[in-house]
């Protein structure tokens, strides 16, 4: 098989990540300070909208976990591309919090299509065509999407675009990104498998699943606060006003090569140890700026955060695909439910705390503590379960 075909399939996922994650989901983060400056959102309502977005993501994860039919998954993936564009457009057409909630929910739903259904379809295609089952290129789109959204918002701010014009422009850009995401992912054919043996499932123990789900919940809580509020947090630091979008750009750019780097690290150390290392570094990235509020420290921490959170997601979902190659989206969906549940409650809780205390620091300390707990759970797993040995 020509390498170009494999690369185009991976690029289809890459562009779907740019659209569904970079535009539909994460453009909200760099746009949040502007919308707050216009008195459209408070800290509490900002956290509420973020929670609703992740609730949509969870609903998508539930859907992905319940599906087995490849043709249906393919149709939902393509529907998700359309929903990503429409939900971005919808944000520009109202100032009603409840309508915004609906569009953020739909954006979250579409992002699950790119993150989970597309991941499953691509993993299935790779394995069934005898290709290396790694999703680094696919997930690189998430990091570049984050950076892209921050850069676009910053450019439009300099051009004095209103918040409505920014959402409209992002929707138009999303329409362009949807073209390769739609065209380059092959529609699944029947039969797609060359041999049943090549996709034999290797179910882990229940103990393995429980500890992985709990640790991934903790990882989700640690990840979501910075991913949602980093621009706002940096903008409020003394002397760092105007640097928020820059930190988000750095975060996203650091995530682009990181997924490929973590694939290499996992080959050397095993998946579980690679995930533990990424979580520890992510903990450092969250804690350090709370003590050293300088631009250089903030940017280094943003880069470290971007380089680690995407590694955790990519490695965990790749593990799920290797355990259940015949139906990878099922376990991916269950893992993402654990990750997503944390992402629903964390922004809402943190937004309320920030509004009452005037600081995001308490919420960030809690997030760091949960990342530490995630590492301990994975270490326990590595020592207590035979199912984990295949990931060393």
Buried (B, 14 or more C-beta within 10 A) or exposed (E): EEEEBBEBBBBBBBBBBBBBBBBBBBBBBBBBBBBBEEEBBEBBBBBBBBBBBBBBBBBBBBBBBEBEEBEEBBEBBBBBBBBBBBBBBBBBEEEEEEEBBBBBBBBBBBBBBBBBBBBBBBBBBBBBBEBEBBBBBBBBBBBBBBBBBBBBBBEBBEEEBEBEEBBBBBBEBBBEBBEBBBEBBBEBEEEBBEEEEEBEEEEBEEBBBEBBBBBBBBBBBBBBBBBBBBBBBBBBBEEBEEBBBBBBBBBBBBBBBBBBBBBEBBEEBBBBBBBBBBBBBBBBBBBBBBEEBEBEEBBBBBBBBBBBBBBBBBBBBBBBBBBBBBBBBBBBBBBBBBBBBBBBBBBBBBBBBBBEEEEBBBBBEBBBBBBBBBBEBBBBBBEEBEBBEBBE
